[in-house]
């Protein structure tokens, strides 16, 4: 059986790098869970499933808008389970 890396499938959390004029996030992105705390504390950058690169600055609230590209990539990866 062929081994496939699925570490991005460990229920990625969402975080954002885009804000609107009133500082409200435009979209939250799916990011590897283990990278979020490190980025928030150390200021390192994370890479979202859509390819966006940014430091974590906020956490989403339930119902927050999710990046459509991240969602599309995440759903296509889940189909391979």
PDB file with one MODEL, atoms N, CA, C and O in Angstrom:
MODEL        1
ATOM      1  N   UNK A   1       0.832  -1.169   0.000  1.00  0.00           N
ATOM      2  CA  UNK A   1       0.000   0.000   0.000  1.00  0.00           C
ATOM      3  C   UNK A   1       0.885   1.243   0.000  1.00  0.00           C
ATOM      4  O   UNK A   1       1.822   1.343   0.792  1.00  0.00           O
ATOM      5  N   UNK A   2       0.590   2.178  -0.877  1.00  0.00           N
ATOM      6  CA  UNK A   2       1.386   3.395  -1.009  1.00  0.00           C
ATOM      7  C   UNK A   2       1.060   4.379   0.108  1.00  0.00           C
ATOM      8  O   UNK A   2      -0.108   4.612   0.421  1.00  0.00           O
ATOM      9  N   UNK A   3       2.097   4.951   0.702  1.00  0.00           N
ATOM     10  CA  UNK A   3       1.914   5.921   1.788  1.00  0.00           C
ATOM     11  C   UNK A   3       1.721   7.319   1.209  1.00  0.00           C
ATOM     12  O   UNK A   3       2.506   7.766   0.373  1.00  0.00           O
ATOM     13  N   UNK A   4       0.682   7.997   1.654  1.00  0.00           N
ATOM     14  CA  UNK A   4       0.388   9.351   1.198  1.00  0.00           C
ATOM     15  C   UNK A   4       0.392  10.273   2.406  1.00  0.00           C
ATOM     16  O   UNK A   4      -0.228   9.963   3.423  1.00  0.00           O
ATOM     17  N   UNK A   5       1.080  11.396   2.307  1.00  0.00           N
ATOM     18  CA  UNK A   5       1.119  12.362   3.406  1.00  0.00           C
ATOM     19  C   UNK A   5      -0.213  13.092   3.483  1.00  0.00           C
ATOM     20  O   UNK A   5      -0.670  13.677   2.501  1.00  0.00           O
ATOM     21  N   UNK A   6      -0.828  13.052   4.652  1.00  0.00           N
ATOM     22  CA  UNK A   6      -2.123  13.718   4.820  1.00  0.00           C
ATOM     23  C   UNK A   6      -2.116  14.664   6.007  1.00  0.00           C
ATOM     24  O   UNK A   6      -3.162  14.910   6.608  1.00  0.00           O
ATOM     25  N   UNK A   7      -0.932  15.206   6.356  1.00  0.00           N
ATOM     26  CA  UNK A   7      -0.902  16.039   7.546  1.00  0.00           C
ATOM     27  C   UNK A   7      -1.748  17.298   7.429  1.00  0.00           C
ATOM     28  O   UNK A   7      -2.091  17.887   8.454  1.00  0.00           O
ATOM     29  N   UNK A   8      -2.099  17.734   6.221  1.00  0.00           N
ATOM     30  CA  UNK A   8      -2.996  18.882   6.115  1.00  0.00           C
ATOM     31  C   UNK A   8      -4.443  18.474   6.355  1.00  0.00           C
ATOM     32  O   UNK A   8      -5.314  19.333   6.487  1.00  0.00           O
ATOM     33  N   UNK A   9      -4.706  17.182   6.412  1.00  0.00           N
ATOM     34  CA  UNK A   9      -6.069  16.724   6.617  1.00  0.00           C
ATOM     35  C   UNK A   9      -6.448  16.582   8.082  1.00  0.00           C
ATOM     36  O   UNK A   9      -7.575  16.200   8.395  1.00  0.00           O
ATOM     37  N   UNK A  10      -5.526  16.883   8.979  1.00  0.00           N
ATOM     38  CA  UNK A  10      -5.825  16.809  10.401  1.00  0.00           C
ATOM     39  C   UNK A  10      -6.672  18.029  10.744  1.00  0.00           C
ATOM     40  O   UNK A  10      -6.222  18.948  11.429  1.00  0.00           O
ATOM     41  N   UNK A  11      -7.870  18.017  10.267  1.00  0.00           N
ATOM     42  CA  UNK A  11      -8.846  19.089  10.487  1.00  0.00           C
ATOM     43  C   UNK A  11      -8.163  20.453  10.556  1.00  0.00           C
ATOM     44  O   UNK A  11      -7.996  20.997  11.647  1.00  0.00           O
ATOM     45  N   UNK A  12      -7.769  21.009   9.426  1.00  0.00           N
ATOM     46  CA  UNK A  12      -7.075  22.286   9.469  1.00  0.00           C
ATOM     47  C   UNK A  12      -7.951  23.344  10.128  1.00  0.00           C
ATOM     48  O   UNK A  12      -9.159  23.408   9.900  1.00  0.00           O
ATOM     49  N   UNK A  13      -7.327  24.154  10.933  1.00  0.00           N
ATOM     50  CA  UNK A  13      -8.031  25.284  11.508  1.00  0.00           C
ATOM     51  C   UNK A  13      -7.994  26.410  10.496  1.00  0.00           C
ATOM     52  O   UNK A  13      -7.260  26.357   9.509  1.00  0.00           O
ATOM     53  N   UNK A  14      -8.785  27.415  10.752  1.00  0.00           N
ATOM     54  CA  UNK A  14      -8.785  28.551   9.853  1.00  0.00           C
ATOM     55  C   UNK A  14      -8.145  29.745  10.527  1.00  0.00           C
ATOM     56  O   UNK A  14      -8.227  29.922  11.742  1.00  0.00           O
ATOM     57  N   UNK A  15      -7.516  30.547   9.716  1.00  0.00           N
ATOM     58  CA  UNK A  15      -6.916  31.789  10.182  1.00  0.00           C
ATOM     59  C   UNK A  15      -6.903  32.740   9.001  1.00  0.00           C
ATOM     60  O   UNK A  15      -7.176  32.316   7.878  1.00  0.00           O
ATOM     61  N   UNK A  16      -6.600  33.989   9.213  1.00  0.00           N
ATOM     62  CA  UNK A  16      -6.748  34.947   8.133  1.00  0.00           C
ATOM     63  C   UNK A  16      -5.526  35.801   7.876  1.00  0.00           C
ATOM     64  O   UNK A  16      -4.690  35.990   8.760  1.00  0.00           O
ATOM     65  N   UNK A  17      -5.428  36.309   6.677  1.00  0.00           N
ATOM     66  CA  UNK A  17      -4.417  37.307   6.363  1.00  0.00           C
ATOM     67  C   UNK A  17      -5.045  38.489   5.644  1.00  0.00           C
ATOM     68  O   UNK A  17      -4.360  39.471   5.357  1.00  0.00           O
ATOM     69  N   UNK A  18      -6.320  38.414   5.352  1.00  0.00           N
ATOM     70  CA  UNK A  18      -6.991  39.465   4.601  1.00  0.00           C
ATOM     71  C   UNK A  18      -8.000  40.180   5.481  1.00  0.00           C
ATOM     72  O   UNK A  18      -8.783  39.538   6.181  1.00  0.00           O
ATOM     73  N   UNK A  19      -7.985  41.499   5.449  1.00  0.00           N
ATOM     74  CA  UNK A  19      -8.950  42.256   6.239  1.00  0.00           C
ATOM     75  C   UNK A  19      -9.655  43.267   5.358  1.00  0.00           C
ATOM     76  O   UNK A  19      -9.150  43.664   4.308  1.00  0.00           O
ATOM     77  N   UNK A  20     -10.823  43.671   5.804  1.00  0.00           N
ATOM     78  CA  UNK A  20     -11.563  44.715   5.115  1.00  0.00           C
ATOM     79  C   UNK A  20     -11.178  46.052   5.732  1.00  0.00           C
ATOM     80  O   UNK A  20     -10.354  46.092   6.646  1.00  0.00           O
ATOM     81  N   UNK A  21     -11.750  47.131   5.257  1.00  0.00           N
ATOM     82  CA  UNK A  21     -11.378  48.459   5.739  1.00  0.00           C
ATOM     83  C   UNK A  21     -11.681  48.658   7.223  1.00  0.00           C
ATOM     84  O   UNK A  21     -11.031  49.481   7.867  1.00  0.00           O
ATOM     85  N   UNK A  22     -12.638  47.937   7.780  1.00  0.00           N
ATOM     86  CA  UNK A  22     -12.935  48.094   9.210  1.00  0.00           C
ATOM     87  C   UNK A  22     -12.225  47.035  10.052  1.00  0.00           C
ATOM     88  O   UNK A  22     -12.631  46.767  11.182  1.00  0.00           O
ATOM     89  N   UNK A  23     -11.164  46.433   9.506  1.00  0.00           N
ATOM     90  CA  UNK A  23     -10.335  45.447  10.203  1.00  0.00           C
ATOM     91  C   UNK A  23     -11.054  44.125  10.458  1.00  0.00           C
ATOM     92  O   UNK A  23     -10.586  43.314  11.258  1.00  0.00           O
ATOM     93  N   UNK A  24     -12.173  43.898   9.795  1.00  0.00           N
ATOM     94  CA  UNK A  24     -12.870  42.621   9.875  1.00  0.00           C
ATOM     95  C   UNK A  24     -12.265  41.704   8.819  1.00  0.00           C
ATOM     96  O   UNK A  24     -12.108  42.118   7.671  1.00  0.00           O
ATOM     97  N   UNK A  25     -11.922  40.468   9.178  1.00  0.00           N
ATOM     98  CA  UNK A  25     -11.326  39.565   8.186  1.00  0.00           C
ATOM     99  C   UNK A  25     -12.252  39.342   6.995  1.00  0.00           C
ATOM    100  O   UNK A  25     -13.459  39.163   7.156  1.00  0.00           O
ATOM    101  N   UNK A  26     -11.670  39.355   5.800  1.00  0.00           N
ATOM    102  CA  UNK A  26     -12.428  39.078   4.581  1.00  0.00           C
ATOM    103  C   UNK A  26     -12.677  37.577   4.482  1.00  0.00           C
ATOM    104  O   UNK A  26     -13.804  37.147   4.237  1.00  0.00           O
ATOM    105  N   UNK A  27     -11.634  36.785   4.671  1.00  0.00           N
ATOM    106  CA  UNK A  27     -11.711  35.325   4.635  1.00  0.00           C
ATOM    107  C   UNK A  27     -10.788  34.748   5.691  1.00  0.00           C
ATOM    108  O   UNK A  27      -9.786  35.362   6.059  1.00  0.00           O
ATOM    109  N   UNK A  28     -11.129  33.576   6.171  1.00  0.00           N
ATOM    110  CA  UNK A  28     -10.219  32.792   6.990  1.00  0.00           C
ATOM    111  C   UNK A  28      -9.735  31.650   6.117  1.00  0.00           C
ATOM    112  O   UNK A  28     -10.481  31.142   5.279  1.00  0.00           O
ATOM    113  N   UNK A  29      -8.493  31.247   6.310  1.00  0.00           N
ATOM    114  CA  UNK A  29      -7.862  30.218   5.489  1.00  0.00           C
ATOM    115  C   UNK A  29      -7.630  28.947   6.283  1.00  0.00           C
ATOM    116  O   UNK A  29      -7.437  28.995   7.498  1.00  0.00           O
ATOM    117  N   UNK A  30      -7.650  27.788   5.590  1.00  0.00           N
ATOM    118  CA  UNK A  30      -7.282  26.518   6.212  1.00  0.00           C
ATOM    119  C   UNK A  30      -5.762  26.437   6.289  1.00  0.00           C
ATOM    120  O   UNK A  30      -5.061  26.635   5.296  1.00  0.00           O
ATOM    121  N   UNK A  31      -5.268  26.140   7.492  1.00  0.00           N
ATOM    122  CA  UNK A  31      -3.831  26.070   7.757  1.00  0.00           C
ATOM    123  C   UNK A  31      -3.564  24.831   8.600  1.00  0.00           C
ATOM    124  O   UNK A  31      -4.428  24.415   9.372  1.00  0.00           O
ATOM    125  N   UNK A  32      -2.371  24.228   8.462  1.00  0.00           N
ATOM    126  CA  UNK A  32      -2.024  23.076   9.293  1.00  0.00           C
ATOM    127  C   UNK A  32      -2.122  23.469  10.761  1.00  0.00           C
ATOM    128  O   UNK A  32      -1.565  24.480  11.189  1.00  0.00           O
ATOM    129  N   UNK A  33      -2.834  22.659  11.514  1.00  0.00           N
ATOM    130  CA  UNK A  33      -3.115  22.952  12.917  1.00  0.00           C
ATOM    131  C   UNK A  33      -1.858  23.178  13.746  1.00  0.00           C
ATOM    132  O   UNK A  33      -1.813  24.092  14.569  1.00  0.00           O
ATOM    133  N   UNK A  34      -0.843  22.353  13.534  1.00  0.00           N
ATOM    134  CA  UNK A  34       0.365  22.463  14.352  1.00  0.00           C
ATOM    135  C   UNK A  34       1.176  23.720  14.070  1.00  0.00           C
ATOM    136  O   UNK A  34       2.089  24.032  14.834  1.00  0.00           O
ATOM    137  N   UNK A  35       0.882  24.433  13.028  1.00  0.00           N
ATOM    138  CA  UNK A  35       1.619  25.647  12.680  1.00  0.00           C
ATOM    139  C   UNK A  35       0.975  26.914  13.261  1.00  0.00           C
ATOM    140  O   UNK A  35       1.634  27.949  13.361  1.00  0.00           O
ATOM    141  N   UNK A  36      -0.291  26.841  13.639  1.00  0.00           N
ATOM    142  CA  UNK A  36      -1.026  28.028  14.065  1.00  0.00           C
ATOM    143  C   UNK A  36      -0.469  28.635  15.352  1.00  0.00           C
ATOM    144  O   UNK A  36      -0.185  29.832  15.395  1.00  0.00           O
ATOM    145  N   UNK A  37      -0.311  27.828  16.394  1.00  0.00           N
ATOM    146  CA  UNK A  37       0.186  28.356  17.670  1.00  0.00           C
ATOM    147  C   UNK A  37       1.594  28.914  17.513  1.00  0.00           C
ATOM    148  O   UNK A  37       1.901  29.988  18.030  1.00  0.00           O
ATOM    149  N   UNK A  38       2.448  28.188  16.800  1.00  0.00           N
ATOM    150  CA  UNK A  38       3.819  28.654  16.580  1.00  0.00           C
ATOM    151  C   UNK A  38       3.817  30.014  15.887  1.00  0.00           C
ATOM    152  O   UNK A  38       4.562  30.912  16.280  1.00  0.00           O
ATOM    153  N   UNK A  39       2.995  30.167  14.872  1.00  0.00           N
ATOM    154  CA  UNK A  39       2.931  31.428  14.150  1.00  0.00           C
ATOM    155  C   UNK A  39       2.393  32.552  15.027  1.00  0.00           C
ATOM    156  O   UNK A  39       2.910  33.669  15.000  1.00  0.00           O
ATOM    157  N   UNK A  40       1.362  32.256  15.799  1.00  0.00           N
ATOM    158  CA  UNK A  40       0.762  33.271  16.657  1.00  0.00           C
ATOM    159  C   UNK A  40       1.743  33.756  17.720  1.00  0.00           C
ATOM    160  O   UNK A  40       1.777  34.944  18.041  1.00  0.00           O
ATOM    161  N   UNK A  41       2.542  32.836  18.268  1.00  0.00           N
ATOM    162  CA  UNK A  41       3.488  33.190  19.332  1.00  0.00           C
ATOM    163  C   UNK A  41       4.790  33.762  18.774  1.00  0.00           C
ATOM    164  O   UNK A  41       5.282  34.785  19.251  1.00  0.00           O
ATOM    165  N   UNK A  42       5.336  33.099  17.770  1.00  0.00           N
ATOM    166  CA  UNK A  42       6.660  33.472  17.261  1.00  0.00           C
ATOM    167  C   UNK A  42       6.619  34.453  16.088  1.00  0.00           C
ATOM    168  O   UNK A  42       7.632  35.066  15.752  1.00  0.00           O
ATOM    169  N   UNK A  43       5.461  34.598  15.473  1.00  0.00           N
ATOM    170  CA  UNK A  43       5.354  35.503  14.330  1.00  0.00           C
ATOM    171  C   UNK A  43       5.817  34.903  13.021  1.00  0.00           C
ATOM    172  O   UNK A  43       5.968  35.613  12.027  1.00  0.00           O
ATOM    173  N   UNK A  44       6.047  33.576  13.011  1.00  0.00           N
ATOM    174  CA  UNK A  44       6.449  32.915  11.771  1.00  0.00           C
ATOM    175  C   UNK A  44       5.263  32.876  10.817  1.00  0.00           C
ATOM    176  O   UNK A  44       4.120  33.056  11.237  1.00  0.00           O
ATOM    177  N   UNK A  45       5.527  32.642   9.543  1.00  0.00           N
ATOM    178  CA  UNK A  45       4.447  32.596   8.561  1.00  0.00           C
ATOM    179  C   UNK A  45       3.923  31.177   8.394  1.00  0.00           C
ATOM    180  O   UNK A  45       4.631  30.205   8.658  1.00  0.00           O
ATOM    181  N   UNK A  46       2.687  31.072   7.958  1.00  0.00           N
ATOM    182  CA  UNK A  46       2.055  29.799   7.652  1.00  0.00           C
ATOM    183  C   UNK A  46       1.665  29.815   6.183  1.00  0.00           C
ATOM    184  O   UNK A  46       1.576  30.876   5.566  1.00  0.00           O
ATOM    185  N   UNK A  47       1.435  28.634   5.629  1.00  0.00           N
ATOM    186  CA  UNK A  47       0.981  28.519   4.244  1.00  0.00           C
ATOM    187  C   UNK A  47      -0.396  27.869   4.263  1.00  0.00           C
ATOM    188  O   UNK A  47      -0.552  26.750   4.749  1.00  0.00           O
ATOM    189  N   UNK A  48      -1.389  28.568   3.735  1.00  0.00           N
ATOM    190  CA  UNK A  48      -2.752  28.048   3.666  1.00  0.00           C
ATOM    191  C   UNK A  48      -2.860  27.041   2.518  1.00  0.00           C
ATOM    192  O   UNK A  48      -1.988  26.982   1.651  1.00  0.00           O
ATOM    193  N   UNK A  49      -3.929  26.256   2.521  1.00  0.00           N
ATOM    194  CA  UNK A  49      -4.142  25.282   1.443  1.00  0.00           C
ATOM    195  C   UNK A  49      -4.218  25.946   0.076  1.00  0.00           C
ATOM    196  O   UNK A  49      -3.889  25.325  -0.935  1.00  0.00           O
ATOM    197  N   UNK A  50      -4.651  27.207   0.036  1.00  0.00           N
ATOM    198  CA  UNK A  50      -4.765  27.915  -1.242  1.00  0.00           C
ATOM    199  C   UNK A  50      -3.429  28.500  -1.695  1.00  0.00           C
ATOM    200  O   UNK A  50      -3.321  29.000  -2.814  1.00  0.00           O
ATOM    201  N   UNK A  51      -2.408  28.441  -0.831  1.00  0.00           N
ATOM    202  CA  UNK A  51      -1.095  28.960  -1.184  1.00  0.00           C
ATOM    203  C   UNK A  51      -0.766  30.311  -0.564  1.00  0.00           C
ATOM    204  O   UNK A  51       0.374  30.764  -0.664  1.00  0.00           O
ATOM    205  N   UNK A  52      -1.733  30.965   0.073  1.00  0.00           N
ATOM    206  CA  UNK A  52      -1.463  32.245   0.741  1.00  0.00           C
ATOM    207  C   UNK A  52      -0.437  32.034   1.852  1.00  0.00           C
ATOM    208  O   UNK A  52      -0.487  31.025   2.555  1.00  0.00           O
ATOM    209  N   UNK A  53       0.487  32.968   2.016  1.00  0.00           N
ATOM    210  CA  UNK A  53       1.520  32.906   3.039  1.00  0.00           C
ATOM    211  C   UNK A  53       1.378  34.149   3.911  1.00  0.00           C
ATOM    212  O   UNK A  53       1.354  35.271   3.404  1.00  0.00           O
ATOM    213  N   UNK A  54       1.282  33.942   5.244  1.00  0.00           N
ATOM    214  CA  UNK A  54       1.054  35.067   6.150  1.00  0.00           C
ATOM    215  C   UNK A  54       1.273  34.638   7.589  1.00  0.00           C
ATOM    216  O   UNK A  54       1.239  33.442   7.879  1.00  0.00           O
ATOM    217  N   UNK A  55       1.499  35.586   8.509  1.00  0.00           N
ATOM    218  CA  UNK A  55       1.566  35.247   9.936  1.00  0.00           C
ATOM    219  C   UNK A  55       0.148  35.180  10.510  1.00  0.00           C
ATOM    220  O   UNK A  55      -0.738  35.912  10.069  1.00  0.00           O
ATOM    221  N   UNK A  56      -0.062  34.314  11.482  1.00  0.00           N
ATOM    222  CA  UNK A  56      -1.375  34.186  12.119  1.00  0.00           C
ATOM    223  C   UNK A  56      -1.577  35.382  13.048  1.00  0.00           C
ATOM    224  O   UNK A  56      -0.739  35.676  13.901  1.00  0.00           O
ATOM    225  N   UNK A  57      -2.701  36.060  12.864  1.00  0.00           N
ATOM    226  CA  UNK A  57      -2.995  37.219  13.706  1.00  0.00           C
ATOM    227  C   UNK A  57      -4.340  37.120  14.401  1.00  0.00           C
ATOM    228  O   UNK A  57      -4.585  37.861  15.353  1.00  0.00           O
ATOM    229  N   UNK A  58      -5.224  36.226  13.957  1.00  0.00           N
ATOM    230  CA  UNK A  58      -6.564  36.094  14.540  1.00  0.00           C
ATOM    231  C   UNK A  58      -7.061  34.667  14.479  1.00  0.00           C
ATOM    232  O   UNK A  58      -6.541  33.835  13.735  1.00  0.00           O
ATOM    233  N   UNK A  59      -8.080  34.406  15.279  1.00  0.00           N
ATOM    234  CA  UNK A  59      -8.773  33.116  15.255  1.00  0.00           C
ATOM    235  C   UNK A  59     -10.187  33.344  14.762  1.00  0.00           C
ATOM    236  O   UNK A  59     -10.785  34.380  15.054  1.00  0.00           O
ATOM    237  N   UNK A  60     -10.730  32.393  14.019  1.00  0.00           N
ATOM    238  CA  UNK A  60     -12.095  32.566  13.514  1.00  0.00           C
ATOM    239  C   UNK A  60     -13.135  32.319  14.592  1.00  0.00           C
ATOM    240  O   UNK A  60     -12.896  31.615  15.573  1.00  0.00           O
ATOM    241  N   UNK A  61     -14.276  32.910  14.383  1.00  0.00           N
ATOM    242  CA  UNK A  61     -15.438  32.636  15.221  1.00  0.00           C
ATOM    243  C   UNK A  61     -16.376  31.756  14.397  1.00  0.00           C
ATOM    244  O   UNK A  61     -16.298  31.768  13.169  1.00  0.00           O
ATOM    245  N   UNK A  62     -17.257  30.996  15.040  1.00  0.00           N
ATOM    246  CA  UNK A  62     -18.203  30.179  14.266  1.00  0.00           C
ATOM    247  C   UNK A  62     -18.946  31.038  13.247  1.00  0.00           C
ATOM    248  O   UNK A  62     -19.412  32.136  13.552  1.00  0.00           O
ATOM    249  N   UNK A  63     -19.042  30.510  12.036  1.00  0.00           N
ATOM    250  CA  UNK A  63     -19.756  31.217  10.972  1.00  0.00           C
ATOM    251  C   UNK A  63     -18.892  32.200  10.201  1.00  0.00           C
ATOM    252  O   UNK A  63     -19.388  32.892   9.312  1.00  0.00           O
ATOM    253  N   UNK A  64     -17.597  32.273  10.528  1.00  0.00           N
ATOM    254  CA  UNK A  64     -16.695  33.183   9.817  1.00  0.00           C
ATOM    255  C   UNK A  64     -16.566  32.739   8.364  1.00  0.00           C
ATOM    256  O   UNK A  64     -16.622  31.543   8.079  1.00  0.00           O
ATOM    257  N   UNK A  65     -16.392  33.691   7.435  1.00  0.00           N
ATOM    258  CA  UNK A  65     -16.240  33.328   6.022  1.00  0.00           C
ATOM    259  C   UNK A  65     -14.918  32.605   5.776  1.00  0.00           C
ATOM    260  O   UNK A  65     -13.875  33.022   6.279  1.00  0.00           O
ATOM    261  N   UNK A  66     -14.964  31.526   5.003  1.00  0.00           N
ATOM    262  CA  UNK A  66     -13.779  30.723   4.697  1.00  0.00           C
ATOM    263  C   UNK A  66     -13.374  30.991   3.253  1.00  0.00           C
ATOM    264  O   UNK A  66     -14.225  31.143   2.376  1.00  0.00           O
ATOM    265  N   UNK A  67     -12.073  31.048   3.018  1.00  0.00           N
ATOM    266  CA  UNK A  67     -11.534  31.233   1.670  1.00  0.00           C
ATOM    267  C   UNK A  67     -12.101  30.146   0.754  1.00  0.00           C
ATOM    268  O   UNK A  67     -11.948  28.961   1.049  1.00  0.00           O
ATOM    269  N   UNK A  68     -12.748  30.524  -0.346  1.00  0.00           N
ATOM    270  CA  UNK A  68     -13.333  29.514  -1.238  1.00  0.00           C
ATOM    271  C   UNK A  68     -12.300  28.554  -1.818  1.00  0.00           C
ATOM    272  O   UNK A  68     -12.593  27.372  -2.002  1.00  0.00           O
ATOM    273  N   UNK A  69     -11.099  29.043  -2.108  1.00  0.00           N
ATOM    274  CA  UNK A  69     -10.061  28.170  -2.677  1.00  0.00           C
ATOM    275  C   UNK A  69      -9.569  27.158  -1.642  1.00  0.00           C
ATOM    276  O   UNK A  69      -9.371  25.988  -1.969  1.00  0.00           O
ATOM    277  N   UNK A  70      -9.370  27.600  -0.390  1.00  0.00           N
ATOM    278  CA  UNK A  70      -8.964  26.668   0.680  1.00  0.00           C
ATOM    279  C   UNK A  70     -10.028  25.582   0.860  1.00  0.00           C
ATOM    280  O   UNK A  70      -9.707  24.400   0.983  1.00  0.00           O
ATOM    281  N   UNK A  71     -11.284  25.994   0.871  1.00  0.00           N
ATOM    282  CA  UNK A  71     -12.387  25.056   1.063  1.00  0.00           C
ATOM    283  C   UNK A  71     -12.424  24.029  -0.066  1.00  0.00           C
ATOM    284  O   UNK A  71     -12.631  22.839   0.173  1.00  0.00           O
ATOM    285  N   UNK A  72     -12.223  24.497  -1.290  1.00  0.00           N
ATOM    286  CA  UNK A  72     -12.225  23.615  -2.457  1.00  0.00           C
ATOM    287  C   UNK A  72     -11.095  22.586  -2.360  1.00  0.00           C
ATOM    288  O   UNK A  72     -11.311  21.401  -2.613  1.00  0.00           O
ATOM    289  N   UNK A  73      -9.888  23.039  -1.994  1.00  0.00           N
ATOM    290  CA  UNK A  73      -8.739  22.135  -1.871  1.00  0.00           C
ATOM    291  C   UNK A  73      -8.991  21.140  -0.752  1.00  0.00           C
ATOM    292  O   UNK A  73      -8.762  19.943  -0.926  1.00  0.00           O
ATOM    293  N   UNK A  74      -9.462  21.620   0.398  1.00  0.00           N
ATOM    294  CA  UNK A  74      -9.717  20.751   1.568  1.00  0.00           C
ATOM    295  C   UNK A  74     -10.741  19.665   1.207  1.00  0.00           C
ATOM    296  O   UNK A  74     -10.543  18.494   1.529  1.00  0.00           O
ATOM    297  N   UNK A  75     -11.827  20.052   0.544  1.00  0.00           N
ATOM    298  CA  UNK A  75     -12.859  19.066   0.178  1.00  0.00           C
ATOM    299  C   UNK A  75     -12.333  18.069  -0.846  1.00  0.00           C
ATOM    300  O   UNK A  75     -12.726  16.903  -0.806  1.00  0.00           O
ATOM    301  N   UNK A  76     -11.468  18.478  -1.753  1.00  0.00           N
ATOM    302  CA  UNK A  76     -10.929  17.535  -2.739  1.00  0.00           C
ATOM    303  C   UNK A  76      -9.960  16.549  -2.062  1.00  0.00           C
ATOM    304  O   UNK A  76      -9.865  15.392  -2.472  1.00  0.00           O
ATOM    305  N   UNK A  77      -9.244  17.010  -1.028  1.00  0.00           N
ATOM    306  CA  UNK A  77      -8.336  16.117  -0.303  1.00  0.00           C
ATOM    307  C   UNK A  77      -9.109  15.103   0.523  1.00  0.00           C
ATOM    308  O   UNK A  77      -8.689  13.951   0.634  1.00  0.00           O
ATOM    309  N   UNK A  78     -10.217  15.505   1.098  1.00  0.00           N
ATOM    310  CA  UNK A  78     -11.034  14.604   1.934  1.00  0.00           C
ATOM    311  C   UNK A  78     -11.645  13.469   1.116  1.00  0.00           C
ATOM    312  O   UNK A  78     -11.892  12.393   1.660  1.00  0.00           O
ATOM    313  N   UNK A  79     -11.892  13.678  -0.158  1.00  0.00           N
ATOM    314  CA  UNK A  79     -12.488  12.640  -0.998  1.00  0.00           C
ATOM    315  C   UNK A  79     -11.589  11.419  -1.120  1.00  0.00           C
ATOM    316  O   UNK A  79     -12.064  10.324  -1.423  1.00  0.00           O
ATOM    317  N   UNK A  80     -10.286  11.602  -0.885  1.00  0.00           N
ATOM    318  CA  UNK A  80      -9.334  10.512  -0.992  1.00  0.00           C
ATOM    319  C   UNK A  80      -9.245   9.650   0.253  1.00  0.00           C
ATOM    320  O   UNK A  80      -8.488   8.680   0.273  1.00  0.00           O
ATOM    321  N   UNK A  81     -10.010   9.983   1.305  1.00  0.00           N
ATOM    322  CA  UNK A  81      -9.968   9.215   2.567  1.00  0.00           C
ATOM    323  C   UNK A  81     -10.435   7.790   2.354  1.00  0.00           C
ATOM    324  O   UNK A  81     -10.466   7.003   3.300  1.00  0.00           O
TER     325      UNK A  81
ENDMDL
END
